[in-house]
Amino acid sequence: MDYYAILGVSRSATTGDVRKAYRKLARKYHPDLNPNDKEAERKFKEINEANEVLSDPESRKKYDKYGDQWKHADQIEAAQRERASAGGGPFQGGDPFDGRATGFGGGDEQDLNDIFGSMFGGARSQMRFRGQDYQAELQLNLRDAALTEKRTLTVNGKQIRLTIPAGVENGQTIRIKGHGGPGMNGGPAGDLLITFAIAPDPVFKREGSNLYHTADLPMYTAVLGGELMVPTLDGQVKVTVKPETQNGTVVRLKGKGFPVYKKEGQHGDLFITYAVKVPVNLTDKQKELFRQLRDA
């Protein structure tokens, strides 16, 4: 597979370009959005594989040099060194994307399997290779991320039951061992890496385990004091407003913030910023009362 073509990026694309293209395509072909669509499932697998390789500088370097044989780059280079030390000349290389290479100083083409077979007496067939890691993105809203949830994901046709602890961060990645690509020659399977993408919330801003909210405060309540209903993750709560509260005043509601990741029962704080609202559309009588208050 040509990983660059799969992601629709050029060979000069930056790592940021690769990841941007991956996120766009992963959303389009995600199995949860394309149930029972085998073609979308196949494309999603290819997209993950391409991103896994091209977003890692070391893997990308090997892929650019060896193509489909990039996983075996270390063994290929070891074979080159062994051949050179034996006086057979350096490995000449060939088209990195056809899975074949020009012979050691010869001129006839040999399959890489044959090269390893002749170098190590068939030992390569006994070598065990770990499977490739898969990457996926799971989108959550802020309320979902505040709860410990169980999800069932479909990865390459297999269903995986996943428990998502409350308090996961945007961009956080968790690793599920053994759910990546299959190993070779009895090697272990790779892992599944899931990155969480938490959408912005219209009510709260999150920073770590603390939440922030700006609440409109009527001018009369700000001047005279009183009570105000404000939102929390658990619903509306009543707070007491002190007389002569100034615009921009911040109050803290302890323990009303976001759950702390993997620390059950612990929460951050909720910070409320008051935005004092000046009344509008006053009647002439109301304006006169304000003038009297000003003159007094």
NUROVEX-895207 format. One record per atom (N, C-alpha, C): z, x, y; residue in three letters. Coordinates in steps of 0.1 Angstrom, whole numbers, plus 5000, padded with zeros to 4 digits. Layout:
# NUROVEX-895207
ZXYALA/...
This chain:
# NUROVEX-895207
500050084988MET/500050005000MET/500050095012MET/499350045023ASP/499350115035ASP/500350045044ASP/501550115045TYR/502650055052TYR/502350025067TYR/501550115073TYR/501250095087TYR/500449965089TYR/499449935080ALA/498649815080ALA/499449695077ALA/500449705068ILE/501249595065ILE/502049545077ILE/502549635085LEU/503349605097LEU/502449585110LEU/501149625108GLY/500249605120GLY/500549705131GLY/500949825128VAL/501249925138VAL/500350045135VAL/500150125145SER/499350245144SER/500250355138SER/499550465134ARG/500250575128ARG/501050655139ARG/500750625151SER/501550695162SER/502650605167SER/502850495161ALA/503950395165ALA/505250465165ALA/506150425175THR/507450475176THR/508350395166THR/509550445163THR/510450375154THR/510850235160THR/510950235173GLY/511150105180GLY/510050005178GLY/508750055178ASP/507649975176ASP/507649915161ASP/508050005152VAL/508049965138VAL/509049855136VAL/510249875141ARG/511349775140ARG/511049645146ARG/510349645158LYS/509949525165LYS/508949445157LYS/507949515151ALA/506949455143ALA/507549395130ALA/508549465125TYR/509249425112TYR/509949295115TYR/510749285126ARG/511549165129ARG/510649045131ARG/509549065138LYS/508648955140LYS/508048905127LYS/507548995119LEU/506948945106LEU/508048895096LEU/509248955096ALA/510248905087ALA/510648765090ALA/510748735103ARG/511048595106ARG/509948495102ARG/508648545103LYS/507548455100LYS/507448435084LYS/507748535076TYR/507548515062TYR/508848505054TYR/509948485061HIS/511248485054HIS/511248365044HIS/511748395031PRO/511648295021PRO/512448165025PRO/513448175033ASP/514148055037ASP/513347965045ASP/512348025052LEU/511447945061LEU/510147905053LEU/509947965041ASN/508747935034ASN/509147915019ASN/509947805016PRO/510347785003PRO/509147754993PRO/509247814981ASN/508247794971ASN/506847844975ASN/506847934985ASP/505547994989ASP/505548134983ASP/504748154972LYS/504748284966LYS/504048394974LYS/503048354982GLU/502348444990GLU/503248495001GLU/504048405007ALA/504948445018ALA/506048535012ALA/506448505000GLU/507448594993GLU/506948734991GLU/505648734986ARG/505048864984ARG/504948944997ARG/504548885008LYS/504348945021LYS/505748995026LYS/506748915024PHE/508148945028PHE/508549075021PHE/508349085008LYS/508649205001LYS/507949325006LYS/506649315009GLU/505949425014GLU/506449465028GLU/506749375036ILE/507249395050ILE/508549475049ILE/509449435040ASN/510749505039ASN/510549645034ASN/509549665024GLU/509349795019GLU/508749885029GLU/507749835037ALA/507149915048ALA/508149955058ALA/509049865062ASN/510049895072ASN/511049995067ASN/511449975055GLU/512450075049GLU/511950215050GLU/510650235048VAL/510050365048VAL/509750415062VAL/509050335070LEU/508650385083LEU/509750385094LEU/510850315092SER/511850315102SER/512850435100SER/512650505088ASP/513550615086ASP/512650745088ASP/512950825097PRO/512150945100PRO/511851035089PRO/512851055080GLU/512651145069GLU/511651085058GLU/511850955055SER/511050895046SER/509550875051SER/509550855064ARG/508150835070ARG/507450975070ARG/508151085072LYS/507451215071LYS/506851235057LYS/507651205047LYS/507251215033LYS/506051125030LYS/506151005035TYR/505050905033TYR/503750955039TYR/503851005051ASP/502651055058ASP/502051165051ASP/502851245044LYS/502351365037LYS/501851335023LYS/502551245016TYR/502251225002TYR/501851084998TYR/501750995008GLY/501350855005GLY/502250784995GLY/501550724985ASP/502350644975ASP/503350734967ASP/503150864966GLN/504050944959GLN/505151004967GLN/505450934979TRP/506450994988TRP/507850994982TRP/508150904973LYS/509450904967LYS/509751034959LYS/508651094954HIS/508751214946HIS/508451334954HIS/508651334967ALA/508251444975ALA/509051574971ALA/510351554969ASP/511151674965ASP/510651734952ASP/510351654943GLN/509851704930GLN/508451774932GLN/507651714940ILE/506351774943ILE/506451904949ILE/507351914959GLU/507552044966GLU/508152144957GLU/509052104948ALA/509652194939ALA/508552254930ALA/507652164926ALA/506552204917ALA/505652304924ALA/505452284937GLN/504652374945GLN/505252514945GLN/506552514948ARG/507252644948ARG/507252714935ARG/507452634924GLU/507452694911GLU/506052754907GLU/505052674911ARG/503652724909ARG/503352854917ARG/503852854929ALA/503552964938ALA/504253094933ALA/505553074928SER/506253184923SER/505653244910SER/504953154903ALA/504353194890ALA/502953254892ALA/502553264905GLY/501253324908GLY/500153234907GLY/500453104907GLY/499353004906GLY/498752964919GLY/499353004930GLY/498752974943GLY/499352844948GLY/499352814961PRO/499952694967PRO/499252574963PRO/499952464964PHE/499352334962PHE/498452294974PHE/497152264971GLN/496252244982GLN/496252104988GLN/496752004981GLY/496751874986GLY/495451804985GLY/495451684990GLY/494251594990GLY/494451474998GLY/493751374996ASP/493951245003ASP/495351195000ASP/496251185010PRO/497651145007PRO/497751005003PRO/496750925004PHE/496850785001PHE/496050744988PHE/495550834980ASP/494850794968ASP/495650824956ASP/496850884958GLY/497750904946GLY/497251024937GLY/496251094942ARG/495751214935ARG/495751334944ARG/495651454938ALA/495751574946ALA/494751674940ALA/494351764948THR/493451874943THR/494351974936THR/493852034926GLY/494652124917GLY/495152244924GLY/495952324917PHE/496652434922PHE/495652554924PHE/495052564935GLY/494052674938GLY/492752654930GLY/492652544923GLY/491452534915GLY/490352454923GLY/490052344919GLY/489052274927GLY/488852134920GLY/489252124908ASP/489151994901ASP/490451914904ASP/490251784904GLU/491351694907GLU/492251664895GLU/493551654897GLN/494451624887GLN/495351514892GLN/495651424883ASP/496751324887ASP/498051394888ASP/498851344897LEU/500151414899LEU/501051404886LEU/500851304878ASN/501551294865ASN/501151414857ASN/499851454856ASP/499451564848ASP/499951694854ASP/500051704867ILE/500651824873ILE/502051854868ILE/502851744869PHE/504251754865PHE/504351784850PHE/503451714843GLY/503451734828GLY/503251874825GLY/502151944831SER/501852074828SER/502852174833SER/503552144844MET/504552234850MET/505852234842MET/506252114838PHE/507552104832PHE/507552054817PHE/506352064811GLY/506352024797GLY/506651884795GLY/506251794804GLY/506551654803GLY/507951614807GLY/508651704813ALA/510051674817ALA/510051564828ALA/509051554836ARG/509051454846ARG/509151314841ARG/508651294829SER/508751154823SER/510251124820SER/511051234819GLN/512451204817GLN/513351194829GLN/512651224841MET/513451224853MET/513751074858MET/514951054862ARG/515350914866ARG/515350904881ARG/514750804886PHE/514650784901PHE/515350654905PHE/516150664916ARG/516750544921ARG/515750454928ARG/515950324926GLY/515050234933GLY/515150234948GLY/514150174954GLN/514050164969GLN/515050064974GLN/515650094986ASP/516550004993ASP/515649895000ASP/516049774999TYR/515349665007TYR/516149635019TYR/515549595030GLN/516149555042GLN/515749405046GLN/516749335051ALA/516449195055ALA/517349165067ALA/516849065075GLU/517649025087GLU/518048885085GLU/519348855087LEU/519848725086LEU/520348675100LEU/519748565104GLN/520048505117GLN/521248405117GLN/522148425126LEU/523348335127LEU/523548295141LEU/524148175143ASN/524648155157ASN/526148195158ASN/526648185170LEU/528048235172LEU/529048165164LEU/528848035163ARG/529847945156ARG/529847985141ARG/528648015135ASP/528548055121ASP/529248185119ASP/529048275128ALA/529648415127ALA/531148405128ALA/531748295133ALA/533148285135ALA/533848235122ALA/533048195112LEU/533548145100LEU/533148225088LEU/534048235078THR/533648295065THR/532748195058THR/531548235055GLU/530548145050GLU/529948205037GLU/529648115028LYS/528848155016LYS/527448115018LYS/526548205016ARG/525148175017ARG/524448215004ARG/523348155001THR/522448194990THR/521148234995THR/520848364993LEU/519548424998LEU/518648444986LEU/517348424989THR/516248454979THR/515648584982THR/515748684974VAL/515148814976VAL/514348844963VAL/512948854966ASN/512048884955ASN/512148794943ASN/512348664946GLY/512448564936GLY/513848544930GLY/514748634933LYS/516148624928LYS/517048564938LYS/517948484934GLN/518948424943GLN/520248504942GLN/520648534954ILE/521848614956ILE/522948534964ILE/524148524958ARG/525248454965ARG/525948554973ARG/526048524986LEU/526648624996LEU/527748555003LEU/528948625004THR/530048585013THR/529948665026THR/529848595037ILE/529748655050ILE/531148645056ILE/531848755058PRO/533248745064PRO/533148705079PRO/534048625083ALA/534148585097ALA/534248715106ALA/533648705118GLY/533748815127GLY/532648925127GLY/531548895119VAL/530448995119VAL/529949015132VAL/529449135135GLU/528849175148GLU/527349155148GLU/526749135160ASN/525349135161ASN/524849275158ASN/523849285150GLY/523349415146GLY/524049485135GLY/525149425130GLN/525949485119GLN/525149475106GLN/525249575098THR/524449585085THR/525449595074THR/525349515063ILE/526149525051ILE/525249565040ILE/525749625030ARG/525049675018ARG/525449605006ARG/524549544999ILE/524749484986ILE/524149574975ILE/525049634967LYS/524549734957LYS/523749664946LYS/522749734942GLY/521949694930GLY/520949584932GLY/520749534944HIS/519849424947HIS/518549474954HIS/518249604953GLY/517049654959GLY/515949664949GLY/515049764951GLY/513949774941GLY/514449834928GLY/513749814917PRO/514149864904PRO/513950014904PRO/514850084896GLY/514750224894GLY/513550264885GLY/513250384884MET/512250434875MET/512850524864MET/512250504852ASN/512750584840ASN/514250564838ASN/514650434840GLY/516150414837GLY/517050444848GLY/516450484860GLY/517250504872GLY/517950384878GLY/518950394886PRO/519650274891PRO/518750204901PRO/519050074903ALA/518349994913ALA/518750034927ALA/517950014937GLY/518350034951GLY/519249924955GLY/519549934968ASP/520549834974ASP/519749744984ASP/520449634987LEU/519849534997LEU/520749555010LEU/520049585021LEU/520749605033LEU/520449485042LEU/521449405046ILE/521249285054ILE/521849315068ILE/520949295078THR/521349315092THR/521549175099THR/522649155105PHE/522949025112PHE/522349025126PHE/521648915129ALA/521148895143ALA/521848765148ALA/522748775157ILE/523548665162ILE/522948625176ILE/522548505176ALA/521848455188ALA/522848435200ALA/522448455213PRO/523348425224PRO/523848285224PRO/525048265228ASP/525748135228ASP/525648075243ASP/525347945244PRO/525347885258PRO/526647875264PRO/527747875257VAL/529147855262VAL/529947985264VAL/529848065254PHE/530748185254PHE/529848315254PHE/530448415260LYS/529948555259LYS/530948625250LYS/530348705241ARG/531248775232ARG/531148925234ARG/532348985234GLU/532449135235GLU/533549175224GLU/533049225213GLY/533949255202GLY/534649125197GLY/535949125197SER/536649005193SER/537148915204SER/536748945216ASN/537148865228ASN/535948775232ASN/536248665238LEU/535248565243LEU/535548545258LEU/534448515265TYR/534448495279TYR/533748365283TYR/534348295292HIS/533748165296HIS/534048145311HIS/533048095318THR/533248055332THR/533347905334THR/534547865339ALA/534847715340ALA/534747675355ALA/534047565357ASP/534047505371ASP/535447445374ASP/535947475386LEU/537247435390LEU/537147355403LEU/537447225403PRO/537347145415PRO/538147205426PRO/537647205438MET/538447265450MET/539747205451MET/539847075449TYR/541147005451TYR/542247065441TYR/541747085429THR/542647135419THR/543047275422THR/542047355427ALA/542347495431ALA/543347505442ALA/543347405452VAL/544247415463VAL/545647355459VAL/545647245452LEU/546847175450LEU/547447205436LEU/546647265427GLY/547147285413GLY/546847165405GLY/547047175392GLY/546847065383GLY/546447115369GLY/545647035362GLU/545247065349GLU/543747065347GLU/543247145338LEU/541747155336LEU/541547165321LEU/540547095316MET/540147105302MET/539047215300MET/539347315291VAL/538347425289VAL/537947435274VAL/536747485271PRO/536347485257PRO/536947605250PRO/537147595237THR/537447705228THR/536647685215THR/536647775206LEU/535947765194LEU/536547645185LEU/537747615188ASP/538447505181ASP/538347365188ASP/537647365199GLY/537647235207GLY/538247255221GLY/538347155229GLN/538847155242GLN/540347175242GLN/540847255251VAL/542347265254VAL/542647245268VAL/543847205271LYS/544247185285LYS/545047305290LYS/544547355302VAL/545247465308VAL/545847425322VAL/546947485326THR/547547455339THR/547047545349THR/546647485360VAL/546147565372VAL/547147565383VAL/547447695387LYS/548447705397LYS/547947665411LYS/548747615420PRO/548347585434PRO/547747715440PRO/546747695449GLU/546147795457GLU/545447905448GLU/544847855437THR/544147945428THR/542847985435THR/542548115435GLN/541348165442GLN/540048165433GLN/538948155439ASN/537648165432ASN/537548295425ASN/537148295412GLY/537048425404GLY/538348465397GLY/539348385398THR/540548415391THR/540348405376THR/540948505368VAL/540748505354VAL/542048485347VAL/542048395337VAL/543248365329VAL/542948395315VAL/543948445307ARG/543748475293ARG/544448375284ARG/543648325274LEU/544248245264LEU/544348325252LEU/545548375249LYS/545848465238LYS/545548405224LYS/544748475216GLY/544448435203GLY/543448325201GLY/542748295212LYS/541748185212LYS/540348245212LYS/540248375210GLY/538948445209GLY/538248445196GLY/537548545192PHE/536748555180PHE/537548615169PHE/537348575156PRO/538048635145PRO/537748785144PRO/538748865141VAL/538649005139VAL/538049025125VAL/537049105124TYR/536249125111TYR/537149175100TYR/537249105089LYS/537949135077LYS/539449155079LYS/539949085090LYS/541449085092LYS/541848935094LYS/542048875082GLU/542248725082GLU/543448685091GLU/543248585099GLY/544348535107GLY/544448595121GLY/543648705123GLN/543748775136GLN/542548735144GLN/542748715157HIS/541748675167HIS/541948755180HIS/540848765186GLY/540848825200GLY/541348715210GLY/541148745223ASP/541548645233ASP/540348585240ASP/540548475246LEU/539548405254LEU/539948415269LEU/538948465276PHE/539148485291PHE/538348385299PHE/539048305307ILE/538448205315ILE/538448245329ILE/537248245335THR/537048275349THR/536748145357THR/537648125367TYR/537448005375TYR/536348015386TYR/535447925386ALA/534447915396ALA/534747785405ALA/535347805416VAL/535847695425VAL/534547625431VAL/534547495429LYS/533347425433LYS/533647345446LYS/532947375456VAL/533047295469VAL/532447165468VAL/533147055472PRO/532546925471PRO/531346905480PRO/530446825475VAL/529146795482VAL/529046645484VAL/528046605493ASN/527746465496ASN/529046395501ASN/529746455510LEU/530946395516LEU/530546285526LEU/531446185527THR/531246085537THR/531746135550THR/531346065561ASP/531846095574ASP/533346095575ASP/533946005568LYS/535445995568LYS/536046115561LYS/535446155550GLN/535946275543GLN/535846395551GLN/534646415558LYS/534446525566LYS/535446535577LYS/535746415583GLU/536746415594GLU/538146455589GLU/538446415576LEU/539746465571LEU/539846615569LEU/538646675566PHE/538646815565PHE/538846885579PHE/538246825589ARG/538346875602ARG/539846865607ARG/540446755603GLN/541846745607GLN/542746845600GLN/542346875587LEU/543146975579LEU/542847115586LEU/541647135590ARG/541347265596ARG/542047285609ARG/542047185617ASP/542747185630ASP/544247205629ASP/544747145618ALA/546247155616ALA/546647295612ALA/
